[in-house]
Amino acid sequence: MTLRVSVIGTGYLGATHAACISSLGFQVIGVDVDPKKIELLSKGKVPFYEPDLEELLAAEIQSGRLTFSNDFGTIADADIHFICVGTPQQANSLAADMRFVDAALDAIAPLAKTGSLIVGKSTVPVGTAERLRQRLSAVNPGVELAWNPEFLREGFAVEDTLRPNRLVVGVTSDAAENKLKELYKSNLDAGTPWVRADLPTAELVKVAANSFLATKISFINAMAEVCEAAGGDVTVLAKAIGYDPRIGNRFLQAGIGFGGGCLPKDIRAFMARAGELGAEQALEFLREIDSINLRARQRVIELVRSDLSDDLQGKKIAVLGAAFKPDSDDVRDSPALDIAAQIQAAGARVVVHDPKAIENAQMRFPALAFESEIENTLTGADLVLHLTEWKIYREIDPVKAKALVTGAIMIDGRNALDRDKWIAAGWKFRALGRASHN
Ligand code: UDX
């Protein structure tokens, strides 16, 4: 008989996981404590922007394999339960807030049928799985717990979930591993590498991967600082070191740094957890990674100040991009919005454009002005900041744009625009880690 699967928590990770597992032919029920989310998802609507997800979700609901509910009772019968709830940073510390994970486990533990498997997917401090395993066995000893971290990137969530570059399972028995192998059979048949680990290693794989990615980005941003001081060009440097296959050219895009719902909070929670474990020295470097990252935002603000002779009062600054990265409407810890808000606080009139993230940005920063048309955003601007590298911004014609603005100064915070084209059109062009051009 085919496996029945439940997905607890239908946010970014859970909604995508539910739709993708359903598309493999399994019966899936997604549950969430938020009735609004469930109502939308049941209608085939995704409460956030993610390419391809809405189409997949609607098709899976149509097929009858995928349903959503607020009632945890509906998932009692499932063979595998995935915990996909969030682990945000706590308000007053670097550590992760574990309330949602604990609540999910407590909700499913007494209901799960004997022989079923509860699988954590959320990013958690190492040691959580063992703690939950003990909690579970006290309530329902017939149910096992496993950990199966998720590595999906926003903007590529469906692709990354359906065709992951590896599957990592933390298990304490062959039976648990075999059940997960049954679920992921199509990936295994397609040759996806399968890594069996113990519970703490599986949890650590996720935070180690995100720490490495964050380190790569901050490394190139540190090189950008040195390039600025020495008159070098970080984009050429990144290309040149990237040809070494041991280094690789991915994640070496210098600019205003990383944001989003994962990298910043994950490295902070990792440091906090290492401290608890007495291994804080090992992750001391992540503090520096975090500082380099936040410094990149300040360096852009300094460029704005120097280009406007330190007088931001009343100046119109056009900000292109609000999302933390392109192809996403996620503004959590968005470097673009952080910069926009700081410039506005310094007295400028900031107008922010984004093709998808305005609604979310408005909720977080109601004092900022937003525009849905690029033209209106640019009109009368004294300076333009390119802060999220959406494709549409690379397609802007610098000649036409120059006719709209008051001051033809472009600061490319993502090193993604064609500098020569903008300079040829008569713009002053600034970018992090590259010499300035007037
Ligand atoms: C990340 C991990 O990539 C993913 O594997 C994990 O599961 C969740 O966290 P995501 O947050 O979706 O995914 O975004 P990612 O593509 O990693 O980008 C993170 C941030 O780094 C963005 O703000 C992006 O703009 C920035 N970035 C990325 C750079 O500044 N330079 C780069 O070269 C790459």
Residues whose N, C-alpha, C, O or C-beta is under 5 A from the ligand:
A	BS01	UDX	E150 F151 L152 R153 E154 I217 F251 L252 Q253 G257 F258 G259 G260 C262 L263 F324 K325
